[in-house]
Amino acid sequence: MNIRVNFTVNGRSIHVEAAVPEGPARLDELLPALRAIDDRMIGITVARQDAAGQPISCRKGCSACCRMQPVPITAPEAFAVARLVDALPEPRRGAVRTAFTAAVARVRAAGLYDLLMRRDSLNTREAALATARRYMALALPCPFLVNDACSIYAERPFVCRQYLVTSPPKFCDAPLDNPVKPVKTPARFATALLNAAQALTGRTQYTVPLVLALECAEANKKNLTLTHDGKTAFSTVMGYLRESA
């Protein structure tokens, strides 16, 4: 069913038509509707930055964040990634799976696998930053990165959509040590989905780096295949989205 979503960004009233699953739906099946809203908000943010003379630096071919950063995604997004990989034609599917397997092996070898899959011990800023540094030192490229461009651009995770900077692209090669200037986006979609998933399933939710998406999807398959009333689940996410705005 189509739902008309109304929201205000920078004092401007915006309306978006979103197709929400009717009846029982998995949480990952809400992603197309949420992405449509997110994309509209991001478009407004980009236009605002241009008007203020502070344009977004991110461009096709500027892929530092894809080549080294953890790219945290929610479990429903991880499940969507796993389904996307399964649907790829060969030989592309095999190549992507090989890239995921190689990345997981390196994460394990670095002693970061359990830490990043559970994340319950990353409960302080210091611990999170230390782990991020260890991860970035591995310089693991996203399995979907092809010629410095995203090969799943329309279905990329929320964090990829919302990570926008106005600082020089070269600063992103060492984001923890350079004066990177991220742009504040109107709402935090990943956080809203994370909180909604926790409320709907009654289970604590964590993000994982994108390279562990297939591992996360397999480990949580039983819960990720559970269905909820589509309209209720969507309303739950939107409620948390309003809180994050």
C-alpha positions as a Markdown table, in Angstrom:
| # | Residue | x | y | z |
|---|---|---|---|---|
| 1 | Met | 0.0 | 0.0 | 0.0 |
| 2 | Asn | 1.1 | 3.6 | -0.6 |
| 3 | Ile | 1.5 | 5.9 | 2.4 |
| 4 | Arg | 1.9 | 9.6 | 2.1 |
| 5 | Val | 4.6 | 10.8 | 4.5 |
| 6 | Asn | 4.8 | 14.4 | 5.5 |
| 7 | Phe | 7.8 | 16.0 | 7.2 |
| 8 | Thr | 9.5 | 19.3 | 7.6 |
| 9 | Val | 13.1 | 20.0 | 6.7 |
| 10 | Asn | 14.6 | 23.4 | 7.4 |
| 11 | Gly | 11.1 | 24.9 | 7.7 |
| 12 | Arg | 10.1 | 23.4 | 4.4 |
| 13 | Ser | 7.1 | 21.0 | 4.2 |
| 14 | Ile | 7.9 | 17.9 | 2.2 |
| 15 | His | 5.6 | 15.1 | 1.0 |
| 16 | Val | 6.8 | 11.6 | -0.1 |
| 17 | Glu | 4.7 | 8.7 | -1.4 |
| 18 | Ala | 6.2 | 5.4 | 0.1 |
| 19 | Ala | 5.1 | 1.9 | -0.8 |
| 20 | Val | 4.7 | 0.0 | 2.5 |
| 21 | Pro | 4.2 | -3.8 | 2.6 |
| 22 | Glu | 0.6 | -4.7 | 3.3 |
| 23 | Gly | 0.1 | -7.5 | 5.8 |
| 24 | Pro | 3.0 | -9.5 | 7.3 |
| 25 | Ala | 6.4 | -8.2 | 6.4 |
| 26 | Arg | 10.1 | -8.7 | 7.4 |
| 27 | Leu | 11.9 | -5.6 | 8.6 |
| 28 | Asp | 14.1 | -5.6 | 5.5 |
| 29 | Glu | 11.1 | -5.3 | 3.4 |
| 30 | Leu | 10.5 | -1.8 | 4.8 |
| 31 | Leu | 13.8 | -0.6 | 3.4 |
| 32 | Pro | 12.6 | 0.5 | -0.1 |
| 33 | Ala | 10.1 | 2.9 | 1.5 |
| 34 | Leu | 12.6 | 4.2 | 4.1 |
| 35 | Arg | 15.2 | 4.7 | 1.5 |
| 36 | Ala | 12.8 | 6.8 | -0.6 |
| 37 | Ile | 12.2 | 9.1 | 2.3 |
| 38 | Asp | 15.9 | 9.2 | 3.2 |
| 39 | Asp | 16.9 | 10.1 | -0.4 |
| 40 | Arg | 14.4 | 13.0 | -0.4 |
| 41 | Met | 15.8 | 14.3 | 2.8 |
| 42 | Ile | 19.4 | 14.0 | 1.6 |
| 43 | Gly | 18.5 | 15.8 | -1.6 |
| 44 | Ile | 17.2 | 18.7 | 0.4 |
| 45 | Thr | 20.4 | 18.6 | 2.6 |
| 46 | Val | 22.6 | 18.7 | -0.5 |
| 47 | Ala | 20.7 | 21.6 | -2.0 |
| 48 | Arg | 20.9 | 23.5 | 1.4 |
| 49 | Gln | 24.7 | 23.0 | 1.4 |
| 50 | Asp | 25.0 | 24.3 | -2.2 |
| 51 | Ala | 23.0 | 27.3 | -1.4 |
| 52 | Ala | 25.2 | 28.1 | 1.6 |
| 53 | Gly | 28.3 | 27.9 | -0.5 |
| 54 | Gln | 29.5 | 24.7 | 1.3 |
| 55 | Pro | 28.9 | 22.0 | -1.3 |
| 56 | Ile | 29.3 | 18.3 | -0.5 |
| 57 | Ser | 32.8 | 17.0 | -1.4 |
| 58 | Cys | 31.7 | 13.4 | -2.0 |
| 59 | Arg | 31.7 | 12.4 | -5.6 |
| 60 | Lys | 31.8 | 9.2 | -7.7 |
| 61 | Gly | 35.4 | 7.9 | -7.6 |
| 62 | Cys | 35.9 | 9.4 | -4.1 |
| 63 | Ser | 35.9 | 6.1 | -2.2 |
| 64 | Ala | 38.0 | 6.4 | 0.9 |
| 65 | Cys | 35.0 | 5.6 | 3.1 |
| 66 | Cys | 34.3 | 2.5 | 1.0 |
| 67 | Arg | 37.9 | 1.3 | 1.1 |
| 68 | Met | 38.6 | 1.4 | 4.9 |
| 69 | Gln | 35.8 | 2.5 | 7.1 |
| 70 | Pro | 33.7 | 0.0 | 9.0 |
| 71 | Val | 30.4 | 1.1 | 7.4 |
| 72 | Pro | 28.1 | 0.1 | 10.3 |
| 73 | Ile | 24.8 | -1.4 | 9.1 |
| 74 | Thr | 21.7 | -2.8 | 11.0 |
| 75 | Ala | 20.7 | -6.4 | 11.0 |
| 76 | Pro | 17.7 | -5.9 | 8.7 |
| 77 | Glu | 20.1 | -4.2 | 6.2 |
| 78 | Ala | 22.6 | -7.1 | 6.6 |
| 79 | Phe | 19.8 | -9.5 | 5.7 |
| 80 | Ala | 18.9 | -7.3 | 2.7 |
| 81 | Val | 22.6 | -7.4 | 1.6 |
| 82 | Ala | 22.6 | -11.2 | 1.9 |
| 83 | Arg | 19.5 | -11.5 | -0.2 |
| 84 | Leu | 20.9 | -9.1 | -2.8 |
| 85 | Val | 24.1 | -11.2 | -3.0 |
| 86 | Asp | 22.0 | -14.4 | -3.5 |
| 87 | Ala | 20.2 | -12.8 | -6.4 |
| 88 | Leu | 23.3 | -11.7 | -8.3 |
| 89 | Pro | 24.1 | -13.5 | -11.5 |
| 90 | Glu | 27.2 | -15.6 | -11.9 |
| 91 | Pro | 30.1 | -14.9 | -12.1 |
| 92 | Arg | 29.4 | -11.7 | -10.2 |
| 93 | Arg | 27.9 | -13.5 | -7.2 |
| 94 | Gly | 30.9 | -15.7 | -6.8 |
| 95 | Ala | 33.3 | -12.8 | -7.0 |
| 96 | Val | 31.3 | -10.8 | -4.3 |
| 97 | Arg | 31.1 | -13.9 | -2.0 |
| 98 | Thr | 34.9 | -14.4 | -2.4 |
| 99 | Ala | 35.4 | -10.7 | -1.4 |
| 100 | Phe | 33.2 | -11.1 | 1.7 |
| 101 | Thr | 35.0 | -14.4 | 2.7 |
| 102 | Ala | 38.4 | -12.7 | 2.3 |
| 103 | Ala | 37.4 | -9.8 | 4.4 |
| 104 | Val | 35.9 | -12.0 | 7.2 |
| 105 | Ala | 39.1 | -14.0 | 7.3 |
| 106 | Arg | 41.2 | -10.8 | 7.8 |
| 107 | Val | 38.8 | -9.6 | 10.5 |
| 108 | Arg | 39.2 | -12.9 | 12.3 |
| 109 | Ala | 43.0 | -12.9 | 11.9 |
| 110 | Ala | 43.0 | -9.4 | 13.5 |
| 111 | Gly | 41.1 | -10.7 | 16.5 |
| 112 | Leu | 38.2 | -8.4 | 15.8 |
| 113 | Tyr | 35.5 | -10.8 | 14.7 |
| 114 | Asp | 33.8 | -11.5 | 18.0 |
| 115 | Leu | 34.1 | -7.9 | 19.1 |
| 116 | Leu | 32.4 | -6.6 | 16.0 |
| 117 | Met | 29.8 | -9.2 | 15.8 |
| 118 | Arg | 28.6 | -8.8 | 19.4 |
| 119 | Arg | 29.6 | -5.2 | 20.1 |
| 120 | Asp | 28.4 | -5.4 | 23.7 |
| 121 | Ser | 31.9 | -4.6 | 24.9 |
| 122 | Leu | 32.1 | -1.4 | 22.8 |
| 123 | Asn | 30.2 | 0.6 | 25.3 |
| 124 | Thr | 32.5 | 3.5 | 25.7 |
| 125 | Arg | 33.7 | 6.1 | 23.1 |
| 126 | Glu | 37.3 | 5.1 | 23.8 |
| 127 | Ala | 36.7 | 1.4 | 23.1 |
| 128 | Ala | 34.7 | 2.2 | 20.0 |
| 129 | Leu | 37.5 | 4.5 | 18.6 |
| 130 | Ala | 40.2 | 2.0 | 19.4 |
| 131 | Thr | 38.3 | -0.7 | 17.6 |
| 132 | Ala | 37.6 | 1.6 | 14.7 |
| 133 | Arg | 41.4 | 2.3 | 14.4 |
| 134 | Arg | 42.2 | -1.4 | 14.4 |
| 135 | Tyr | 39.6 | -2.1 | 11.8 |
| 136 | Met | 40.6 | 0.8 | 9.5 |
| 137 | Ala | 44.3 | -0.4 | 9.7 |
| 138 | Leu | 43.1 | -3.5 | 7.7 |
| 139 | Ala | 42.0 | -1.3 | 4.8 |
| 140 | Leu | 39.2 | -3.7 | 3.8 |
| 141 | Pro | 37.4 | -2.5 | 0.6 |
| 142 | Cys | 33.7 | -2.9 | 0.4 |
| 143 | Pro | 32.9 | -6.1 | -1.5 |
| 144 | Phe | 30.6 | -4.0 | -3.7 |
| 145 | Leu | 33.2 | -1.4 | -4.7 |
| 146 | Val | 34.0 | -1.6 | -8.4 |
| 147 | Asn | 36.4 | 0.9 | -10.0 |
| 148 | Asp | 36.0 | 3.2 | -7.0 |
| 149 | Ala | 32.2 | 3.3 | -7.4 |
| 150 | Cys | 29.4 | 1.6 | -5.6 |
| 151 | Ser | 27.9 | -1.3 | -7.6 |
| 152 | Ile | 24.7 | -1.4 | -5.5 |
| 153 | Tyr | 24.2 | 2.4 | -5.2 |
| 154 | Ala | 20.4 | 2.3 | -5.2 |
| 155 | Glu | 20.4 | -0.3 | -2.4 |
| 156 | Arg | 23.4 | 1.0 | -0.4 |
| 157 | Pro | 23.0 | 1.1 | 3.4 |
| 158 | Phe | 21.7 | 4.2 | 5.3 |
| 159 | Val | 25.1 | 5.1 | 6.6 |
| 160 | Cys | 26.5 | 5.3 | 3.0 |
| 161 | Arg | 23.6 | 7.5 | 2.0 |
| 162 | Gln | 24.0 | 9.9 | 5.0 |
| 163 | Tyr | 27.8 | 10.1 | 5.3 |
| 164 | Leu | 28.4 | 13.5 | 3.6 |
| 165 | Val | 31.3 | 15.8 | 4.1 |
| 166 | Thr | 32.3 | 19.3 | 3.0 |
| 167 | Ser | 36.0 | 18.9 | 3.8 |
| 168 | Pro | 38.6 | 17.8 | 1.1 |
| 169 | Pro | 38.2 | 14.2 | 0.1 |
| 170 | Lys | 41.8 | 13.4 | 1.0 |
| 171 | Phe | 41.0 | 14.0 | 4.7 |
| 172 | Cys | 38.8 | 10.9 | 4.6 |
| 173 | Asp | 41.9 | 8.7 | 4.1 |
| 174 | Ala | 42.5 | 9.2 | 7.9 |
| 175 | Pro | 39.2 | 10.4 | 9.3 |
| 176 | Leu | 40.1 | 10.0 | 12.9 |
| 177 | Asp | 43.2 | 12.2 | 12.5 |
| 178 | Asn | 42.1 | 14.8 | 10.0 |
| 179 | Pro | 39.6 | 17.7 | 10.4 |
| 180 | Val | 36.8 | 15.9 | 8.5 |
| 181 | Lys | 33.6 | 18.0 | 8.4 |
| 182 | Pro | 30.5 | 15.8 | 8.2 |
| 183 | Val | 27.2 | 17.3 | 7.4 |
| 184 | Lys | 24.3 | 16.9 | 9.9 |
| 185 | Thr | 21.4 | 15.1 | 8.2 |
| 186 | Pro | 17.8 | 15.7 | 9.2 |
| 187 | Ala | 17.1 | 12.3 | 10.6 |
| 188 | Arg | 19.1 | 9.2 | 11.6 |
| 189 | Phe | 17.5 | 6.3 | 9.7 |
| 190 | Ala | 19.8 | 3.5 | 10.8 |
| 191 | Thr | 19.3 | 4.5 | 14.5 |
| 192 | Ala | 15.5 | 4.5 | 14.0 |
| 193 | Leu | 15.5 | 1.1 | 12.3 |
| 194 | Leu | 17.8 | -0.3 | 15.0 |
| 195 | Asn | 15.5 | 1.0 | 17.8 |
| 196 | Ala | 12.4 | -0.2 | 16.0 |
| 197 | Ala | 13.9 | -3.7 | 15.5 |
| 198 | Gln | 14.6 | -3.9 | 19.2 |
| 199 | Ala | 11.1 | -2.8 | 20.1 |
| 200 | Leu | 9.4 | -5.2 | 17.7 |
| 201 | Thr | 11.6 | -8.2 | 18.4 |
| 202 | Gly | 12.4 | -7.7 | 22.1 |
| 203 | Arg | 16.1 | -8.4 | 21.3 |
| 204 | Thr | 19.0 | -6.1 | 21.8 |
| 205 | Gln | 20.2 | -4.9 | 18.4 |
| 206 | Tyr | 23.7 | -4.0 | 17.2 |
| 207 | Thr | 25.2 | -2.7 | 14.0 |
| 208 | Val | 28.0 | -4.6 | 12.2 |
| 209 | Pro | 30.6 | -3.5 | 9.6 |
| 210 | Leu | 29.2 | -4.1 | 6.1 |
| 211 | Val | 31.9 | -6.8 | 5.4 |
| 212 | Leu | 30.3 | -8.9 | 8.1 |
| 213 | Ala | 26.8 | -8.6 | 6.6 |
| 214 | Leu | 26.6 | -12.2 | 5.4 |
| 215 | Glu | 27.9 | -13.5 | 8.8 |
| 216 | Cys | 25.3 | -11.3 | 10.6 |
| 217 | Ala | 22.4 | -12.4 | 8.3 |
| 218 | Glu | 23.3 | -16.1 | 8.8 |
| 219 | Ala | 23.8 | -15.8 | 12.6 |
| 220 | Asn | 20.4 | -14.0 | 13.0 |
| 221 | Lys | 18.4 | -15.7 | 10.3 |
| 222 | Lys | 15.7 | -17.0 | 12.6 |
| 223 | Asn | 14.9 | -13.6 | 13.9 |
| 224 | Leu | 15.4 | -11.7 | 10.6 |
| 225 | Thr | 12.9 | -13.9 | 8.9 |
| 226 | Leu | 10.2 | -13.1 | 11.4 |
| 227 | Thr | 7.3 | -11.0 | 10.1 |
| 228 | His | 5.4 | -8.1 | 11.6 |
| 229 | Asp | 2.4 | -6.2 | 10.4 |
| 230 | Gly | 3.9 | -4.0 | 7.7 |
| 231 | Lys | 2.0 | -0.8 | 8.6 |
| 232 | Thr | 2.7 | -1.2 | 12.3 |
| 233 | Ala | 6.4 | -1.9 | 11.8 |
| 234 | Phe | 6.7 | 1.1 | 9.4 |
| 235 | Ser | 4.9 | 3.4 | 11.9 |
| 236 | Thr | 7.3 | 2.1 | 14.6 |
| 237 | Val | 10.3 | 3.1 | 12.6 |
| 238 | Met | 8.8 | 6.5 | 11.8 |
| 239 | Gly | 8.2 | 7.1 | 15.4 |
| 240 | Tyr | 11.8 | 6.5 | 16.3 |
| 241 | Leu | 12.8 | 8.6 | 13.2 |
| 242 | Arg | 10.9 | 11.6 | 14.6 |
| 243 | Glu | 12.7 | 11.2 | 17.9 |
| 244 | Ser | 16.1 | 11.2 | 16.1 |
| 245 | Ala | 15.3 | 14.3 | 14.0 |
